[in-house]
Amino acid sequence: GGGGGGPSGGPGSQGSSGIVVVRYPIGTVAGSVKATGGFVSYRNNKTIHVFTASGEFVNTSGSDLDVDYLVVGGGGAGGGGENGAAGGGGAGGLRTSSPEGPGGPGSPTESAITVAPGAPNKLDITIGAGASGQGQQQQTGPNGSASLLSHPDSNSNKIGPGGGGGGYGANNTRPQGGQDGGSGGGGGKGPTTSAGAADTSPRVAGHAGGSGGKGDSTDTYLGGGGGGAGAMGQPRQQGADKGGHGGAGKRIVAFVDPTGVPWGYSGPGGATTGWLAGGGGGGAGAEPGGEQDAAGGTGGGAAPTRGSFWGGAGDGVTPPAATGASYANSLTTVNALANSGSGGGGGGFGRATYSPNNTKHRGGNGGSGIVVIVYPT
């Protein structure tokens, strides 16, 4: 309260402000932590460590721990669509000891690894960066960087290779094919329309990109979708005048904790988390005599709408002369999302906006990778 008035009738001092305290119960921890590193949660008697940035996993339990893992490399960038249409970026390669992965569901292709206690036996975790589409409007998209789970015994190292960049879209002598990677980048529209190939290791989940080419009109250009961990990138959709959709990613259900640390994105089947490593959608372009209703493909599969970000993958760019706000909207969904390991969307083209250095023709950025480690609580 404020002070009382003085003997001469002066005013009292002002009272202080009040306070509100809100109290609520927090959830109880369903087990003791046996290791440090990453963001920790619990599900079905398992402890889950999610690494969205590079770090260390240290076994503090005093005994050996057998851990399962998920490693996803950074996604490739979409190609530049300076004078045509570019391919979507390929997803980073996905490796896991879960039954859902590379060819799953089914038997896992890799076994859990053993981590001895103490800092000298730590696992070093490196999260691969997604490739940048900035400044790439006149060339093929760069590849993403590999993610790495590094074990003291190098024979137990687990590498998720980076995704392949999408092919450059233009009618000139620069390379237009998608790049090889964990999953291959989609092909651009140019003299070379081929897509990039996926990593050939049976332990890496990855697929090739789709090829690019022309639409129904010779003045319409369409890029192929980048490959995903779960499916190939779609070739250009010539009859529909759309860029190819990016390949679907994968959802490693055994590692997802719906009430704990969220990771991954929405995808086929209605799930809102857990989907990773989708391919970027192929871009679209059109000359004045081309199909102005052409559109870029969606990322991560045939999503119901642009901006669905299935698997966190980017959509291909729609031509600038498209009706309404379609072109402007397509620029807002071209970049893949963080820690998705997904590819960026392919760049698009329109004569009205043509300039060799117009950054609006660039491809989308690939998404950074992720590492998840799981063991019995």
Secondary structure, DSSP 8 states (H G I E B T S, - for coil): ------TT---------------------SS---EESSEEEEETTEEEEEESSSEEEEE-SSS-EEEEEEEE---------TBS---------EEESSTTSSS-SSS-SS--EEE-SSGGG-EEEE-------TT-TTS-------EEEE-SSGGG-EEE---------BSSSS--S---BSS-----SSS------B---TTSB-------EE-SSTTEEE------SSS-----BTTTTB-------EE-GGG--TTSS--SB--TTS--S-EE-------EEE-TTS-TT-B---TTSS-SSTT--GGG-------TTSSTTHHHHHHTS-S--TTS--------EEGGG--TT-GGG--------EEEEEEE-
